[in-house]
Amino acid sequence: MTESLTAFELLLQIDQRCRVLAADLPSQPTRQDSWSGIGFRLGEHWYVAPMGEVSEVLHEPRLTQLPGVKPWVKGVANLRGRLLPIMDVCAFFSDKELGNELSAVRKQRRVLVVEYKDVFAGLMVDEVYGLQHFAQDSLEAVPSSELNGAIGAFVKGRFQREQSWQVFSPFALAQSQDFMHVAV
């Protein structure tokens, strides 16, 4: 006489068999912690923004210009019913090491959308290089002698590869009084 099992009891038996068989499998090598961010370029410099500080990446949107704002405020765009102010990051740091404006190749420009506390803004950059992964322990401090101009206040370290990827914090920029003061 065979005993009839309920569905739950049958699942428990399958679970127990899987655990016994899995005990003989080799364990996975321990994975090194990695750091991920969105890679982008401003002028001739390469940056990476922490994943949690960029909510999305957009192609350059259609803009409506605004009167009475600083030249680095390019205008506002409609992003799914929300007004998104678009800021030219190169122009914001114009008298610094980045040059005066974005590159002429409009097709490559992208907007990094930042949402931090009450700030909702788009940071226009020359080019985006997608998701970049680095070993967490390869993050190094940038000597203050190498932090040129005002952008240095927003650089939180760097990773080395073929080129240096400086860790740029959009959240720190969003807290800057200079960045928030857009009126002429």
N, C-alpha and C positions, 0 to 999 in steps of 0.2 A: 504494500500500500504506500503510494507516494504522497508526501505531504505537500500541500499547495501553499506557495509563498505569496505574500502580498507584494505589491509593486515596491513598496518601501523596503521590505526585507530583501528583495531581489537586488535592489540598488545597493544596499549595504554590503551584500556578498560580493558584488562586482567591485565596489570600492576597496574592500579588503584584499581581493585578489590582485588588483592593480597596485596597491601599496606593497605587497609582497614581491611582485615582479619588478617594481621600480627600485627596490632596495639594491638590486644587483647592477643597476645602471651606473656608469661613472658620473661623478658629480661634475657640474659645470665649473670651469675655472672662475675664480673670483674676478668680477668685472671692475675695472678701474673706473672711479667716478669721473664723469665727463661734464663739461660745461658747454652749454649750447647758447647760441645767439644768432641774430640776424646780421650778416655781413653787408657792409655798404662802403661806398667811396665818396669822399668829399675832396674835390680837387685831386691832388696826387697822394692823398693819405687814405689809409684803409682803417676802417673801424668795425667794431662788432658791438651790437646793443644786446643786453641780456634778454632772453626770450620773454620773460614776464613783463618787460617794459615796452614792448611793441604789440599793440593789439591786432594790427593787420598791416599789410603792404598793398598799396594801390598804384596803378598807373597814374600818371599826371592827369588830374581831373580838369574839367572845364571850370574856370574860375570867374567869379564876379569881383572886380576890383573894388576896393574901399577907399573913400576919401579920408584924408587926415591921419594916415598911418605911416609908419616908417617904411622905407623902401624895401626892407626884407620881408614885409608882410605882403605876400603875393595876392591875397584875396581870400574869398570864402568859396567853398564848394558845398553842394548838397550831397550828403552821404546818408542815403536811406532816410531822408526826412530830417536829418540833423545838420545844422550849419557847422562845417569843419573849416576853421581858419587854417590857411596854408602858409607856412613860414619857410623861406629860403635860408637854409642853415648856413650855406657858404656866405651869403650876403650878411647874415647876422654876425659872423666872425670876419667880416670883410677886411678889416685893417690888420688882421692877424695872418698866419701862415698859409691860409687856404686859398687865397686869391680873392678876386672881387665878386665873382658870380659863378653860377652853375655852368657846367660844360654846355657847349652849343648843341650837343647831340640830345635833342629833346626825347627821342624815342627810348633812350635808356633811363631817363629820370624816373624816380619813384617817390612815393610819399609814404613815410612811416607814420602810422596813426598811433598817437600816444594818448592814453586816458589815465590820468592820475589825479585823484581827488577831484577838484572842480575844473581841472584843465583838460580840454578836449582839443587837440591840435594835430595838424599834419606837418611833418618835417620833410621838406623836399630835399632829396639827396641826388647826387649825380648818377649813381647806379647801385643796384642791390645785387648781392652775390649769394642770396639764399641763406639757408641754415648752415651755420658753421659749428663744428664740434671740436673741442679741445680737451686735453687731459686737465682735470681740475688742478692738479699739482704743478702744471706748467705756467700758471698765472704768475707773472712777475710784476713787481712794482716798477713804475716809470720814474727814473730820477728827476727831481724837480728841474734840473738843468736842461732836460729834454722836453719839458712841457712848455711849448711855445704859446704865448698869447693867452687869451681868455679861454680858449677851448680846454686848456689844461685843467681848469677847475671841474670839468665834467668827465675827465678821463680817470678811470678807476683801476688802471693796470694795463697789461698787454700780454699777448700771446705771440710767440715767434714761430713762423713757418718760413715760406719763401720770402715773405715780407712780414713786417710787424703789423699785427692787428691790435689796435688800441681799443680798450673797452670803454665805450662811450655810454654814459647814463642819460637817457631821455628824461627819466624822472628827476634827476638833478637839474637838468635844463628847465624843466617845467616849474621848478621851485625858485628859479633865478628871477630876481626883481628886474634885471635888464631885459630878460626875455618876456616877462609879463607886461612891461611898459611898452605898448605898441603905438600909442598915440604920438603924433609929432608935437 
